Amino acid sequence: MTLSEPLPAADVLSLLLRERRSVRAFLPRPVERALIERLLADAARAPSGANLQPWQVHVLTGASLQQVVQRAQAIHHDPEQAVPLQAEYRYYPADWKPEYAARRRKIGLDLYALLGIGKGDKARMHEQHGRNYAFFGAPVGLLFTIDRSLTQGSWLDCGMFMQNLMLAARAQGLDTCVQAAWIHYHAQLAEWLALPPEQMLLCGMALGYADPEAPENCLVTERAPVARFTTFHD
């Protein structure tokens, strides 16, 4: 096969799956609305039980994005406002099993190592965490909500929709970072964006073009081998 020959579809998909990663620094290069709409239309081909299509997406760009970022940053850097914040649902477990705790610790240490953040440097850790509330500098911020009347099955459907979106973005040369950090701001976002009360915030996502010079974008997370998480019943 020559370099000019197209890859088989299976190889293209495999490449996209392996290239998809969480990017934490973006270029200011804008993303055209028509491209965002195309990505969302492709993502909406995700399966959903009884074809409920439970996902709702709120796209932040331009002045709206900057306003949300400024307000969120102000809260993050004000302990009196930040400390009382509570997520509407628990994303992580209350008690961590050793295997999961080790994975969580490793990704944190690896990221901080790339950024030159030493152990116990709480000021820089706080600053880095705060970049969540700037969508890591991405020109597009996405917020995903779901109707409160729906249950776990529809949450799975929303996850498949978001995975589709991330792969579609990668195919267009874009990168993403899913952000559970935004769930702590569910009440504020509901007010700022006039979200319908029946809609519950699932998470956020940064979308844009990765900054190739940013050290944090060199992070490559490990994956367990197939034998570790798979049982074949022949």
N, C-alpha and C positions, 0 to 999 in steps of 0.2 A: 504494500500500500504506500503510495506517495503522499507527501504532505498536502498536496492539492486535492486529494480525494476526501470526500466527506466521511466522517465517522459513522458507523452503524448506529441506529437509534439507541440500542441497548448500551453502547459505549458512551454515547452522549449523556444519557440519563445517569449512568454510573459516575461519570466525570462531574456532573452537576451535584450529585449527592455528596461526593467527596470534597468538592470545592466549597460547598456551603459551610459557613462558619459564622461565629458571632464577631462582628466587627465593632470596635469601640472607638474609632476615630474616622471621621468622614471629611471629604473635601467640600468646600462651599458650593460646588457645581450644582446648579438646580436640576431637578428632574421634571420633565415636561408632564403636564396634566394628562395628555393623551396617552403617555406611556404608563402612568399610574393606573389609569382606567383600564388599559389593556391587561396589565398584571392582575388587577382585581377580577376582571372578566375571566381570565384563564384560571385563577385560583378558585373561582366559584363553581368550577367543574368538579370540585371535591365531592365525595359521597356524603350523604347525610341520611339518617334514618327517616323513612317515610318522606324523603325529599323535603324535610322541614327547612333546610338552608338557614340555620339559626344565627349565623354570623351577622353582625352589624359593624361597620367600619367608619371611623371618624378620622378624616385626613386633615392634618395640620400642615400648612405651608405659609410662607410669607409672614405677614403681620400677625396672623392668628397663632402661628407657631411661636414667634418671638414673645408674644404676650404670655402664653402659657409657660414658656421657659422662664421668663423673668419672674413671674409669680411663684413658680415652683422653686426656683433658686432662692428667692427671698425667704421662703419657709424653711428650706433645707438648712440655711445658714443662721436661722434664728431658733435656738433651742426651745424657747417658750412655745413656739408654734410647731416645731418638728417632733418633739418628744411625745406629745399626746396622740400623734397620728396612729391610726390602727387600720390594718387592712380589713376588708369586708369578708374575706375568706382566707384560710390558712393555705399558703402555697407549699411551704416546707413542713416536714414533720416536727412535732414538739420534741420527740426523742429520736436522736439519730443513731441508727445501727452503725457499727464500726466501718463497714464497707463504704457506706454512703458518706459518712463523715470524712473518711480518708480522701475520697474523690473531691469532696467540697474543699477540703483544706488544700489539696494539691493545686487545684485550678487557681485558688486565691494566691498561693505562694508563687506559682509560675507567673501570674499576671503582674504581681507586685515586683517580682524580680526583673521583669522586662522594663518596668517603669522606674526602677531604682528606688522603690519604696521599702525602707527597712522595717524589720519587725518592731512593733510598738510605736511606729510613726503615725499616731492617730490623726494628726492634722492632715497629712497627705492622703491617708486612707479616706478620711471624711471628704476631702476635695475630690478624690477619684470617684467615690460613690456618688457624689453630687453631679457628676457628668451624666449620670442616668437621666437627671431632670433637665438636661439640655439635649437629650436624644443623641448624645455623643457628638454634637456638632452636625448631625445629618440635616439636610434641607427638607426632609419629610418626616413627620412624626405620625404614627398610626396608633389609634386606640381602638381596641376591640371590645364590644359589649355583647351581651346576650340577654334575652328576655328572662326575667326572674322566674317565670312559671315553668321553664324548661329544666331538665335534670341532667344527670351525668352523661347520658348518651349523647346529648346535644353538645356537651362540653368536648367530648371526643371528636365530634364532627367539626367543631371550631378549630381544634388542633390540626385536623387534616387540611382544613382551609388555609391555615397559616403556613403549614408546610408547603402546600402548593404555591403559595405566594412567594415564599423564600426561594424556592427552586426557579420559579418564573423570573424572579428578580435576578438571580445569578445568571440565567440564560441571556439576560440583557446587559450583563456586565455590571450589575448593581449588587450591593451587599446589604445585609440586614443584621439587626440584633434584637431578639425578643427580650422584653423588659418587664419582669414581674414587679420591679421596683415601683412602677406607677400605681399599683393597687393600693398603696398607702395614701394616695391622693384622690381616692374615688369620690369623696364628698366635695372636694375642691373642684375637681374636673367637672362634676355634675353641675356645679354652680356656674363655672366659667364658660362652659360650652352649652349650657341649657339642655343637658341630657334628659331624656324622658325618665321619670321616676321608675318605670317598669324595667329599665335597662340597667344591668349590672356590669361593672367594668371587669373584664377578664385580664387584660394586660396591655402593654404598649409594644411598639416596635419602631426602631429607627430604620430608615431606608435612604440609601444614597450611594455615592461612589466612594469606595474606601480610600483613605489616605495611605499611599504606599510607603511613606516615610515614617509613619507612626510606629514606634516600637511595639505597642500593645497589639498591633495587627499581625505581629509575627507569632502570636500565641497559637499553638496547635494542640488541641486537647486530645488526650488518649481515648481509645475505645477498647472495651473488653473484646476478646476474641469470641467468635460465634459459639464455640464450645462452652464458654463460660455462662451464657444465658439461654442456651437452647437445649431442649431434650427431644430427641427423636423417638417416636413410638412406632416401631416397625411391626 
